[in-house]
Amino acid sequence: MNKPLENSPSPDILLTLTINTFMLITVYEYISELDRQFQTGVAREHTYRPALKQLLEALLPNITAINEPARQECGAPDYILQRRNDNIPVAFVEAKNLNDPDLHGRNKHREQFDRYKRSLDNLVFTDYLDFHFYEQGEVPRQCPHRRTERRPHNARER
Protein backbone atom coordinates (compact mmCIF):
# COMPACT_ATOMS: atom_id res chain seq x y z
CA MET A 1 0.00 0.00 0.00
CA ASN A 2 1.35 3.41 -0.94
CA LYS A 3 1.97 5.86 1.82
CA PRO A 4 0.58 9.42 1.26
CA LEU A 5 3.22 11.96 0.38
CA GLU A 6 4.23 14.27 3.15
CA ASN A 7 2.58 17.68 2.91
CA SER A 8 0.26 16.48 0.12
CA PRO A 9 -2.97 18.46 -0.16
CA SER A 10 -6.10 17.05 1.42
CA PRO A 11 -8.98 15.89 -0.78
CA ASP A 12 -10.96 18.97 0.32
CA ILE A 13 -8.22 21.29 -0.92
CA LEU A 14 -8.01 19.38 -4.21
CA LEU A 15 -11.78 19.69 -4.66
CA THR A 16 -11.60 23.43 -3.94
CA LEU A 17 -8.76 23.84 -6.44
CA THR A 18 -10.74 21.91 -9.07
CA ILE A 19 -13.83 24.06 -8.52
CA ASN A 20 -11.81 27.29 -8.57
CA THR A 21 -10.04 26.20 -11.77
CA PHE A 22 -13.39 25.36 -13.37
CA MET A 23 -14.77 28.77 -12.40
CA LEU A 24 -11.67 30.54 -13.70
CA ILE A 25 -11.86 28.72 -17.03
CA THR A 26 -15.60 29.39 -17.27
CA VAL A 27 -15.14 33.11 -16.59
CA TYR A 28 -12.21 33.26 -19.03
CA GLU A 29 -14.35 31.64 -21.75
CA TYR A 30 -17.17 34.08 -20.98
CA ILE A 31 -14.92 37.15 -21.24
CA SER A 32 -13.36 35.76 -24.43
CA GLU A 33 -16.81 35.34 -25.98
CA LEU A 34 -17.83 38.87 -24.98
CA ASP A 35 -14.63 40.20 -26.54
CA ARG A 36 -15.11 38.13 -29.71
CA GLN A 37 -18.61 39.56 -30.15
CA PHE A 38 -17.51 43.11 -29.26
CA GLN A 39 -14.69 43.02 -31.81
CA THR A 40 -17.20 42.52 -34.64
CA GLY A 41 -18.09 46.19 -34.29
CA VAL A 42 -21.82 45.51 -34.61
CA ALA A 43 -22.63 43.81 -31.29
CA ARG A 44 -25.32 45.29 -29.05
CA GLU A 45 -26.90 44.42 -25.70
CA HIS A 46 -28.81 41.35 -26.91
CA THR A 47 -25.75 39.91 -28.68
CA TYR A 48 -24.12 39.02 -25.36
CA ARG A 49 -27.12 37.26 -23.82
CA PRO A 50 -26.25 33.67 -24.83
CA ALA A 51 -22.81 34.03 -23.20
CA LEU A 52 -24.38 35.31 -19.97
CA LYS A 53 -26.91 32.46 -19.90
CA GLN A 54 -24.08 29.95 -20.35
CA LEU A 55 -22.01 31.59 -17.57
CA LEU A 56 -24.91 31.69 -15.12
CA GLU A 57 -25.83 28.07 -15.69
CA ALA A 58 -22.19 26.92 -15.46
CA LEU A 59 -21.55 28.74 -12.18
CA LEU A 60 -24.99 27.94 -10.75
CA PRO A 61 -25.60 24.32 -11.79
CA ASN A 62 -28.93 24.04 -9.94
CA ILE A 63 -30.32 27.08 -11.76
CA THR A 64 -31.96 27.52 -15.16
CA ALA A 65 -31.47 30.99 -16.65
CA ILE A 66 -34.40 31.87 -18.90
CA ASN A 67 -33.79 34.69 -21.38
CA GLU A 68 -36.84 36.87 -22.19
CA PRO A 69 -39.23 35.21 -19.71
CA ALA A 70 -42.90 36.09 -19.43
CA ARG A 71 -43.53 39.69 -18.38
CA GLN A 72 -43.80 40.42 -14.65
CA GLU A 73 -46.17 43.00 -13.14
CA CYS A 74 -43.26 45.43 -12.80
CA GLY A 75 -41.93 44.96 -16.35
CA ALA A 76 -39.83 42.53 -18.33
CA PRO A 77 -36.45 41.73 -16.76
CA ASP A 78 -34.10 40.07 -19.24
CA TYR A 79 -33.67 36.81 -17.30
CA ILE A 80 -35.41 34.88 -14.61
CA LEU A 81 -33.25 32.46 -12.63
CA GLN A 82 -35.22 29.40 -11.50
CA ARG A 83 -34.30 26.37 -9.45
CA ARG A 84 -34.04 23.40 -11.81
CA ASN A 85 -35.80 20.92 -9.54
CA ASP A 86 -39.05 22.87 -9.07
CA ASN A 87 -38.89 25.97 -11.34
CA ILE A 88 -39.20 28.32 -8.35
CA PRO A 89 -37.85 31.78 -9.29
CA VAL A 90 -34.87 32.77 -7.17
CA ALA A 91 -33.67 35.94 -8.93
CA PHE A 92 -34.06 38.24 -11.90
CA VAL A 93 -31.34 39.77 -14.09
CA GLU A 94 -31.53 43.01 -16.08
CA ALA A 95 -28.71 43.33 -18.58
CA LYS A 96 -27.58 46.56 -20.22
CA ASN A 97 -25.04 47.06 -22.97
CA LEU A 98 -21.31 46.67 -22.26
CA ASN A 99 -19.90 49.63 -20.35
CA ASP A 100 -23.33 51.17 -19.81
CA PRO A 101 -22.66 54.47 -18.01
CA ASP A 102 -25.80 54.20 -15.82
CA LEU A 103 -25.48 50.76 -14.26
CA HIS A 104 -26.26 52.32 -10.86
CA GLY A 105 -29.63 53.47 -12.21
CA ARG A 106 -29.24 57.12 -11.30
CA ASN A 107 -29.99 58.62 -14.73
CA LYS A 108 -31.58 57.08 -17.82
CA HIS A 109 -32.35 53.72 -16.11
CA ARG A 110 -33.60 55.22 -12.86
CA GLU A 111 -37.32 54.63 -13.35
CA GLN A 112 -36.86 51.04 -14.53
CA PHE A 113 -34.29 50.12 -11.87
CA ASP A 114 -36.37 51.67 -9.06
CA ARG A 115 -39.48 49.81 -10.27
CA TYR A 116 -37.60 46.50 -10.36
CA LYS A 117 -35.98 47.06 -6.96
CA ARG A 118 -39.40 47.76 -5.40
CA SER A 119 -40.97 44.65 -6.92
CA LEU A 120 -38.34 41.90 -7.21
CA ASP A 121 -36.72 40.40 -4.10
CA ASN A 122 -33.45 39.20 -5.66
CA LEU A 123 -32.17 41.21 -8.56
CA VAL A 124 -28.97 41.66 -10.53
CA PHE A 125 -28.20 44.59 -12.82
CA THR A 126 -25.30 43.96 -15.18
CA ASP A 127 -23.51 45.33 -18.20
CA TYR A 128 -22.08 41.82 -18.67
CA LEU A 129 -18.85 42.86 -16.88
CA ASP A 130 -20.04 44.45 -13.63
CA PHE A 131 -22.75 42.77 -11.56
CA HIS A 132 -24.79 44.77 -9.03
CA PHE A 133 -26.76 42.61 -6.60
CA TYR A 134 -29.90 43.72 -4.76
CA GLU A 135 -31.87 41.89 -2.12
CA GLN A 136 -35.28 43.41 -1.35
CA GLY A 137 -34.16 46.60 -3.09
CA GLU A 138 -30.91 47.00 -1.16
CA VAL A 139 -27.31 45.91 -1.63
CA PRO A 140 -26.85 42.97 0.76
CA ARG A 141 -24.46 43.57 3.65
CA GLN A 142 -22.45 40.45 2.79
CA CYS A 143 -22.09 41.55 -0.84
CA PRO A 144 -18.43 42.31 -1.66
CA HIS A 145 -17.57 45.97 -2.03
CA ARG A 146 -18.27 47.12 -5.52
CA ARG A 147 -16.81 50.01 -7.40
CA THR A 148 -18.73 53.26 -7.35
CA GLU A 149 -16.97 54.66 -10.39
CA ARG A 150 -16.25 52.94 -13.67
CA ARG A 151 -12.59 52.09 -14.07
CA PRO A 152 -10.89 53.32 -17.25
CA HIS A 153 -10.90 50.86 -20.09
CA ASN A 154 -9.47 50.66 -23.56
CA ALA A 155 -12.67 49.48 -25.21
CA ARG A 156 -14.20 51.93 -27.60
CA GLU A 157 -17.67 53.17 -26.67
CA ARG A 158 -20.64 51.99 -28.72
C-alpha positions in Angstrom: 0.0 0.0 0.0 1.3 3.4 -0.9 2.0 5.9 1.8 0.6 9.4 1.3 3.2 12.0 0.4 4.2 14.3 3.2 2.6 17.7 2.9 0.3 16.5 0.1 -3.0 18.5 -0.2 -6.1 17.1 1.4 -9.0 15.9 -0.8 -11.0 19.0 0.3 -8.2 21.3 -0.9 -8.0 19.4 -4.2 -11.8 19.7 -4.7 -11.6 23.4 -3.9 -8.8 23.8 -6.4 -10.7 21.9 -9.1 -13.8 24.1 -8.5 -11.8 27.3 -8.6 -10.0 26.2 -11.8 -13.4 25.4 -13.4 -14.8 28.8 -12.4 -11.7 30.5 -13.7 -11.9 28.7 -17.0 -15.6 29.4 -17.3 -15.1 33.1 -16.6 -12.2 33.3 -19.0 -14.4 31.6 -21.8 -17.2 34.1 -21.0 -14.9 37.1 -21.2 -13.4 35.8 -24.4 -16.8 35.3 -26.0 -17.8 38.9 -25.0 -14.6 40.2 -26.5 -15.1 38.1 -29.7 -18.6 39.6 -30.1 -17.5 43.1 -29.3 -14.7 43.0 -31.8 -17.2 42.5 -34.6 -18.1 46.2 -34.3 -21.8 45.5 -34.6 -22.6 43.8 -31.3 -25.3 45.3 -29.0 -26.9 44.4 -25.7 -28.8 41.3 -26.9 -25.8 39.9 -28.7 -24.1 39.0 -25.4 -27.1 37.3 -23.8 -26.2 33.7 -24.8 -22.8 34.0 -23.2 -24.4 35.3 -20.0 -26.9 32.5 -19.9 -24.1 30.0 -20.3 -22.0 31.6 -17.6 -24.9 31.7 -15.1 -25.8 28.1 -15.7 -22.2 26.9 -15.5 -21.5 28.7 -12.2 -25.0 27.9 -10.7 -25.6 24.3 -11.8 -28.9 24.0 -9.9 -30.3 27.1 -11.8 -32.0 27.5 -15.2 -31.5 31.0 -16.6 -34.4 31.9 -18.9 -33.8 34.7 -21.4 -36.8 36.9 -22.2 -39.2 35.2 -19.7 -42.9 36.1 -19.4 -43.5 39.7 -18.4 -43.8 40.4 -14.6 -46.2 43.0 -13.1 -43.3 45.4 -12.8 -41.9 45.0 -16.3 -39.8 42.5 -18.3 -36.4 41.7 -16.8 -34.1 40.1 -19.2 -33.7 36.8 -17.3 -35.4 34.9 -14.6 -33.3 32.5 -12.6 -35.2 29.4 -11.5 -34.3 26.4 -9.4 -34.0 23.4 -11.8 -35.8 20.9 -9.5 -39.1 22.9 -9.1 -38.9 26.0 -11.3 -39.2 28.3 -8.4 -37.9 31.8 -9.3 -34.9 32.8 -7.2 -33.7 35.9 -8.9 -34.1 38.2 -11.9 -31.3 39.8 -14.1 -31.5 43.0 -16.1 -28.7 43.3 -18.6 -27.6 46.6 -20.2 -25.0 47.1 -23.0 -21.3 46.7 -22.3 -19.9 49.6 -20.4 -23.3 51.2 -19.8 -22.7 54.5 -18.0 -25.8 54.2 -15.8 -25.5 50.8 -14.3 -26.3 52.3 -10.9 -29.6 53.5 -12.2 -29.2 57.1 -11.3 -30.0 58.6 -14.7 -31.6 57.1 -17.8 -32.3 53.7 -16.1 -33.6 55.2 -12.9 -37.3 54.6 -13.3 -36.9 51.0 -14.5 -34.3 50.1 -11.9 -36.4 51.7 -9.1 -39.5 49.8 -10.3 -37.6 46.5 -10.4 -36.0 47.1 -7.0 -39.4 47.8 -5.4 -41.0 44.6 -6.9 -38.3 41.9 -7.2 -36.7 40.4 -4.1 -33.5 39.2 -5.7 -32.2 41.2 -8.6 -29.0 41.7 -10.5 -28.2 44.6 -12.8 -25.3 44.0 -15.2 -23.5 45.3 -18.2 -22.1 41.8 -18.7 -18.9 42.9 -16.9 -20.0 44.4 -13.6 -22.8 42.8 -11.6 -24.8 44.8 -9.0 -26.8 42.6 -6.6 -29.9 43.7 -4.8 -31.9 41.9 -2.1 -35.3 43.4 -1.3 -34.2 46.6 -3.1 -30.9 47.0 -1.2 -27.3 45.9 -1.6 -26.9 43.0 0.8 -24.5 43.6 3.6 -22.4 40.5 2.8 -22.1 41.5 -0.8 -18.4 42.3 -1.7 -17.6 46.0 -2.0 -18.3 47.1 -5.5 -16.8 50.0 -7.4 -18.7 53.3 -7.3 -17.0 54.7 -10.4 -16.2 52.9 -13.7 -12.6 52.1 -14.1 -10.9 53.3 -17.3 -10.9 50.9 -20.1 -9.5 50.7 -23.6 -12.7 49.5 -25.2 -14.2 51.9 -27.6 -17.7 53.2 -26.7 -20.6 52.0 -28.7 
